[in-house]
Amino acid sequence: MTGAQTTPSEPAESPERGRGSGIALLVIASCQLMVVLDITIVNIALPHIQTSLGFSTENLSWVINAYTLTFGGLLLLGGRLGDILGRRRVFIFGVLLFVFASLLGGLSQESWQLLAARALQGVGGAIASPTALSLITTTFREGPERNRAFGVFAAVSAGGSAIGLLAGGLLVEWLDWRWVLFVNVPIGLLIVAATPRYIRESERHPGHFDILGALTSTLGMVLLVYGFIRASEEGWSDTVTVAAFAAAVVFLALFILIEQRSRQPITPLWMFRDRNRAGVYAMMLSLAAAMFGMFFFLTLFVQNILGFSPLRAGLAFLPVSVIIAIGAGFASQLLPKWGPKPFMAVGAILAAVGLGWLTLTDVDSTYLGSILGPMLVFGFGMGLQFVSLTLMAVSGVESQEAGAASGILNATQQVGGSLGLSVLVTVFGTASRNEATDQVAKFMAEATPAQQLEFRRTGQLPAPWSDQVLASGISSSFIVAAIFAVVAALIALIVIQVRPDDLKRLQGGGAMPLAQSEPEDAAVNVADADAREGRPPQG
């Protein structure tokens, strides 16, 4: 399918342009927050969902995975849709689809209905999220104005997970688990109502939808994540595990071949030729793996070992959101002067320090003494990085490729989180089984006859022996999460090289972005850029 090229409509001039720009940013950031927090908002509601809809313990994890897999797998196509059809209309469609799926999920009466709704939510999020990031490039001028906008967007993206945990705790404790889905409906409808008024439509670029590329990439990533999840449950030698990994390799190899031969791929492979952009994508992959793991395992720790209620557990993560926002604001103010590399490196090191500190947690740990400090160190480091990573990912990208560039960045975050979490769950399972062997021996030596009889009947260790098993597995997982952050720090120090032109753009002294150029000049610039990068001419 080919989209027709149209001239972008000019925004109405208004003396209140500053206020209009602020509302536009609020609309874009609200969409991103809604999409990102939905990854974690259901975490605290999972026990209630299990009881209400009759999920088995094994299948309950798919309430999370059904969303993250479709979200991460289709982000690349979502970015391209906005480039071809117009970002504002695609943004509105994605939000409406997300709202509709949220309503269906809240009304679910069977487990399969909820899983289908969660997958459809992921599709809507995959369409809306990369388009939201692209809209920043067409709504705000390059330089300080866009830096501030990216700072807000990055803070929302980084803090959304923690905010989701807080919101989930509030909604589950005060209302019902279904409201973790229903809450998206009024928010999404407000976003849809405000978008046409405060956000202008972008130029539509001729092209086609790389459906085959989207299918192979999505299937490959789904199978890869499923392989890790299956390995954590059944082991690495399991036939289905091996088959899932083999199929993932085949589909991802096909995806690369298709993208190499496609005239307008959903993933322009030439973007990876830039060492900075490739380094940013690799950093996001590693950092997302660490961040998803931290929230997942700390949620288990504070509820199962510290005994926090859903509301108290949500409140426990509120400081993370605040410190991420502080770090993002700090970085966005100083980026034009110092450049992004120092914030990338220092931020990754702080994240590694925070995760390394969390490896010391055990059954005797407390929230104030053992959890809050490392969370704040980790959160400030992540706030520093997300602004820098977002700016570097789209720096120097032509207007018609902005959706693809932001789609890749979002995809690496979601896929990195899913892959990293599955790896960490595998580490957790191995460490827990090893610790369980020791704890069973201690239990049999110390337990009363009644406790031993109950253990033989259920196979489940009671507290405090079970707490030791859980704490050991979580501590081991944080070791690997810290390694992910160290890898990101090494990439920042070795791979990233900030050029004078990059600093000039951050300071607002670079060339006018294509989105604000005349169409005739833009066509010439695109052709020149194609020739420089060795791409086929567009059109």
ZITACOR-V634908 format. One line per field, one symbol per residue. ss: DSSP state (~ for helix, > for strand, _ for the rest). psi: psi as a letter, one per 40 degrees, with the letter a starting at -180 (. if undefined). burial: 1 if it has 24 or more other ideal C-beta (glycine too) atoms within 12 Angstrom, else 0. Layout:
ss: ???
psi: ???
burial: ???
This chain:
ss: _>___>__________~~~~~~~~~~~~~~~~~~~~~________~~~~~~~~___~~~~_~~~~~~~~~~~~~~~~~~~~~~~~_~~~~~~~~~~~~~~~~~~~~____~~~~~~~~~~~~~~~~~~~~~~~~~~~~~____~~~~~~~~~~~~~~~~~~~~~~~~~~~~~~~____~~~~~~~~~~~~~~~~~~~~_____>___>__~~~~~~~~~~~~~~~~~~~~~~~~____~~~~~~~~~~~~~~~~~~~~~~~_______~~~~~_~~~~~~~~~~~~~~~~~~~~~~~~~~~~~~~____~~~~~~~_~~~~~~~~~~~~~~~~~~~~~__~~~~~~~~~~~~~~~~~~________~~~~~~~~~~~~~~~~~~~~~~~~~~~~____~~~~~~~~~~~~~~~~~~~~~~~~~~~~~~~~~~~~~~~~~~~~~~~~__~~~~~~~~~~______~~~~~~~~~~~~~~~~~~~~~~~~~~~~~~_____~~~~~~~_______~~~__~~~~~~~~~~~~~~~______
psi: hhhihihihhihiiefddddddddddddddddddddeedededdedddddddefiiddeddedddddddddddeddddddddddehddddddddddddddddddddeheidddddddddddddddddddddddddddedhihadddddddddddddddedddddddddddddddciddeedddddddddddddddddehiiihhhiaihgdddddddddddddddddddddddeidehddddddddddddddddddddddehdgidgheddedhdddddddddddddddddddddddddddddddefiidddddddeddddddddddddddddedddeiddddddddddddddddddeeeiaeeiidddedddddddddddddddddddddddehehideedddddddddddddddddddddddddddddddddddddddddddddiiddddddddddehhiiedddddddddddddddddddddddddddddddhhhidddddddeeeaihideeiiddddddddddddddefiiii.
burial: 00100001000000000000101111111111111111111111111110001010000111111111111111111111111111111111111111111111110100101110111111111111111111111111111011111111111111111111111111111000111111111011101101100111111110111100110111111111111111111000000010011011001100100110010111111111010111111111111111111111111111111101011011111111111111111111011100111111111111111111111011101010011111111111111111111111111111111111111111111111111111111111111100110011001000000000000000001100111111111111111111111111101100111100011011000000111100000110110010001010010
